[in-house]
Amino acid sequence: MPRNTSATMGFPRFSGAVRNLVIINTVVFVVLLLLSAFAGNQALWIATRGLLSPDAIKHGWVWQFLTYGFLHFEPLSFLFSMLGIYFIGSAVEAQTGPKRFVELYLVSLIGAGLCGFLLSLTGVVAQGAAMGSGPAANALLMVFYLLYRDARVMPMFIPIPIPIKYIVIFTAAVEGAYLLLTHFSMFFMVQLLGMGTGYLWYRFMWRRMNIFGFFGAQLLSFHNSYHRWKRRRAGRKFQVYMKKHNQDAKDYFDEYGNFRPPDDKDKKNGGSTGGGWVN
C-alpha cells in the first residue's frame, strides 16, 4: 500500500496474531496478578528472572531481552498497551500479514531491550529495570504512521479525529518527559527505543526479506568481502615475491589484478581460438 494511504480507525476484528498476542499477555498478567495477591514469593521469583535487568544480563540471563515484554504489573499500563496493540496492531497486521507482524513485535522488543542494555553500560543512562509491551506498542504505532501517513485516529475520551503524526509526536513527547524526570531510566528508555526499532524494521526489513534472510544476506556479504580481502592480500605477497626475484609482476597481472593469459604456444589445447584463458 502506498505510504500516503489514509485510514480511519474503527473497531477491528479480534483475530489473527493480534488476538494471540493479546491473549498471551492477558494470561500472563492475570497469573502474575493472582500470584502477587496470594503467593508473593513466586511472583517475585518470576519478576526477578523475567524483567529486563542489565545486571542480570551481564550474568548470562539473555532471555530477558524477550521475556520482559510479556510481564506487566501495572493495570493501567497493561490496559493501554493492549488497546494499542488491538487498535493499531490490527491495521498493521492487515498490511504485513501475521508472520511479519509477529516478527515486528518480537524484533521491537528484543531490539529495544538490546539497545537499552548497551546504553546501560555507560553507567549514566538506562539504569534500573524495564518491563511491559510498551516498546512493541510504540513500534506498531511508528509502523502504522509509516503505512498510513494521512490517517486520523480518535483517541479514547477525545471525540475528535486527530492526525496520526500528532499522536506519534505526543507519545514521544510524553515518554521523553518521563525519561528526563526519571533521570533516563531503563523503563522509559526502551519505550522510546521501540519507536526507533519500528522505523528500522519498516525501513530495512519489510517487503525485502524476513529477519533470517536479512542476517543471512549480511553474513554472505561478509563472507564475500573476506575472500576478496584474502585475494588482495595474496596478490600483494606475490608482488613482493616477484620483486625479490627481480621480476615484474605486470608481466603476469593486468591493471585490474587479473592473471594475464599465457602465449598461444604455451596452451595445452593446441592453440585453439575456441577457448580462452579463464581468470
N, C-alpha and C positions, 0 to 999 in steps of 0.2 A: 504493500500500500504506500502511496506517496507520502512524503513527510508532512505535507501541509493538509492532509485529510482531516476534516473536522469530525467530532463525535460528541454526543450529548449523553451524559451518564444517566442510567436508569437503574432498575433492579435486575441485574443479570441472573442467569440461571446458575444455581448452585450445583456445579458439576465439574467433571474433569480434574485436572491437577490441583486447581484452586480448592475444590471440595476436599480432596485428600489431605492437602497441607493444613487446611483449617481444622479438619477433624483430628489430625495428629497433634497439632499444637493444643487443641482444646482438651484432648485426653491427658496429655502430659500436664497441662495446667491444673486440671481437676485433681489428678493424682497428687501433685505437689501441694495443692491446697488442703486436701484431706490429711496428707502426712504432716503438714505444718500444724494442723489442728490437733491431731491425735498421736503423732509419732514424730516429734520434733527432731530427734537424733537422726532418724532415717532421712528426713528432708534435708537436714544439714549435710549429711553424707553425700547425697546426690548433688546438692548445690556446690559443695567443695570440689567435686570431681567433674562437674559439668560446666560451670561458669568459665568464662574466658579470663584467666589469671596469668599474667606474664611470669610470675614466679613459678607457677606450676608447669607452664610450658617449658621453662628452662630445665626442668627435671624430666622432660620427655613426655608430658601429657598433651601430645599434639592433637588428640581427638577433640580437645576443647575448641579448636578452630571451627568445628561444626556443631558440637552439642550445645554451645552457649545460645545458639539461635532458637532453640526449642524450649528454653527454660524461661518461664515468666513467674514472677511473684507479686507483681502489682496488678490488681484487676483492671484499672483504667488503662494502663499501658498495654495490657493484653487485649482489651476490647478495641482500642484504636488501631492496633496493629492488625487484628483480624478483619476489621472493617476495611482497612486499606487494602489488604490482600484480596478481600472479596470483591470490592467495587473496582479498584484499579487493576488488580491481577486478572480478573475475568476478561477485561478488554485486551490486556496484553497477551493472554493465552490465546485469544481468538485470532491474533495475528501470528504468533510464534509457533503455536502448536504445543501440546502438553509436554513433549520431551524437551524442547528448547526452553520452555517455561521453567521446568524443574531445574534444568541446567543453570538458567539465570538466577534462580532462587538460591541454589547451593553455592554458585560461584560468588555471588554477592556476599553471602555470609562468610565464606572462607577467605575471600579476598580482603574484605574489610577487617576481619579478625587478624589476618596475617600482617597487613599494613599497620594496624594498631599495635601489634606486638613489636614490630620493628621500630616504631616511634617510641615505644616504652623503653627501649634500650638506651635512649638518651638520658633517662633518669629525671626528666623535666616534664614531659607531656605524656599523655596516655597512661596515667598511673591508675591503679585500682583495678576493679573487675568490671566485666560487661556481661550482659545477658539480654535475651529477648530477640524477637524477629524484626526489630526496627531497621537494621541495615538492609534486610531483604525488602521490607516495605518501601524504604526510600529508593532502593534500586528500581523497583517496579514503578514508582512514581516518576523517576527520571526517564525510564524507557517509554512509559505512557506518553510523557511530554514529547519525546523524540518521534513517536509514532503518530501522535495526534496534536500537531502544533496549534491548531485552531480550536481545540476542544474547549468546552465550557463545563465546569463542574459546579454542582450545587451542594456545598458542604452542609453538614448537619447544623440545624438551628439557624441557618442563614438562607432564607428562601430567595436567593439572588444568584443566578449563574455567574460564575467567576472564571475568567480565562485560566487555563491550566498553568500557564507560565507564572502567574501570580501566586498560585498555590505552591509551586516549586520554590519560588523566591521566599515566600512567607515561611515555609517549612524550614528552609536552610537558615533563615534569619533567626527564627526562634531557637533552633538547636544550636546555632552558633553562639547565641546569647547565653544559653545554659552552659555551653562549653567554656566560655570565659568565666562565668560565675562559679563553676566548679573547678577552676584552675586546670583546664584541659584534661578532664577526667577521661578514662578509657571508655566509659559508657557513652558519652556524647560524641567522642571522637569517632567511634565505629559507626554511629548513626550517620554522620556526615560522610564518612568514607564509603558508606553504602551507596550514596548518590554517585560517587566517583566510579565505583565498580560497575554500577548500572550503565553509565555512559561508556566505559571502556568495553563492556560486553556488547553493547549496541554497535560501537564503532569498529571493533576488530573481529567479533565472532559471529554475530547474527548474519544470516544469509551468506556466510562464507564457508564455515566448517564448524563442526562441533568441537568441544574442548579437547577431545583426544586427537582429532585431526589437526587442531591448531598447534598443540605441543609436538605432534609428530612432524609437522612441517618445519617447526623451529629446529627440531633435532636433526632432520635431514639437511637443512641449511647449514647447521654447524658441522655436520659430517662432511659435506662437500667443501666447506671453507677449510677444514682441517687438511683434507687431501690436496687442495690447491696449495696450501702453505707448505706441505711436505714436498711437492714437486718443485716449488720455487727454491726451497732450501737445498734440495738435491742438485738443482741446476747451479746454484752458487758454489757448492762444493766441487762440482765438476769443473767449473771455470777456474777455481783455484788450482785444481789438479793439473789442468791443461797449462796454466801459466808456469807451474813448477817444471813442466817438461818442455818448456819453450814452444808451445803450440798455441795457435789462435783458436779460441772457441767459436769464432764467427765462421770458421770453415765447417763446423758441424751444426750450428744453430743459426736460424734466421733472426730478424729483429723482433719477432714475436715469441721467441723461445722455443719454436718448433724444430725438431730434428730435420736437417737437410737430407733430401733423398740421395742415395748413392748414385754414382755414374752408371750409365746403361751397361757398361762392360762388367760391372760387379753384380748385376742382377742374376738371381738364380733361375728366373723363369725364361731365360733365353732372350732377354731384351724386348719382350713383347710390349707393345704400346697399349695393350688392352688393360693392364693393371698398373697402377702407380704405387708409389710409396705411401704408406699409411702411418700417420703420427699417432 
